[in-house]
Amino acid sequence: MGEGLFFAFSLTLFAGLATGIGSIIALFTKKTNKRFLSAALGFSAGVMIYVSMIEIFVKAQDKLVADLGFPLGLWVNMIAFFGGMFLIALIDKLIPSFEEAHNSTNEGDEELNENKDLKKLLRMGMFTALAVAIHNFPEGFATLISALEDPALGLSIAVAIAIHNIPEGIAVSVPIFFATGNKWKAFKYSFYSGIAEPIGALVGYLILAPFMTDTIFGIVFSAVGGIMVFISLDQLLPTAREYGDHHLSIYGMILGMIVMGISLILFAA
């Protein structure tokens, strides 16, 4: 049992640290390459939207319907999904946004506007890190439990999640790097968001496992999907369009969806 637990935890650690791989890939770009920023943010939004709507929402619905029955499970899943959106929107409102110090109309305001854009970009990167961390927390627990029950199934899930986490690492690190010019800070926050995967596995195993039901797991998973969709629509895509050709951000989003769709098929359990 000890070896099985170590193997299962190692899988969650591997999957979580894949965000760091995405961060390293992203940080090879030059800071001034706004086309890359636009495409990368669009790509990441596509990944997050697709995995939320196609994988997370459906898995949560299956859990809830199986546990609560046909009509009630559907309702609870839908409420949890939009509840996640309302939760992250509330957090967004509670965190103070960057405000201009004054309302001058002088030409010298260009530097102030640039600082405002950088603050907005940094804030978006922080929110993305939060969303990825929240997403990885229950995902790590799910990976651990699956691996304990069936190591082959756990391995398949871990590889698929690792692929998911690479573009999520891009989503976290790119805006923070472009806002600060600090590659270490961008990598650090990407790493922190990914390490939530094994932390979630440990917390789930040590504390939540005795109380975790299919209903609770389904509600948490569905809410996480709603959070990721909100982040993508409210922050990733609008920022991607601001920093590049609007078509480039959409092409990046579609490519992200395609890559995620292929990964789900190739690594389906």
Buried (B, 14 or more C-beta within 10 A) or exposed (E): EEEEBEBBBBBBBBBBBBBBBBBBBBBEBEEEBBBBBBBBBBBBBBBBBBBBBBBBBEBBBBBBBEBBEEEEBBEBBBBBBBBBBEBBBEEBEEEEEEEEEEEEEEEEBEEBEEBBBBBBBBBBBBBBBBBBBBBBBBBBBBBBBBBBEEBEEBBBBBBBBBBBBBBBBBBBBBBBBBBBEEBEBBBBBBBBBBBBBBBBBBBBBEEBEEEBEBBBBBBBBBBBBBBBBBBBBBBBBBBBBBBBBEEBBBBBBBBBBBBBBEBBEEBEE
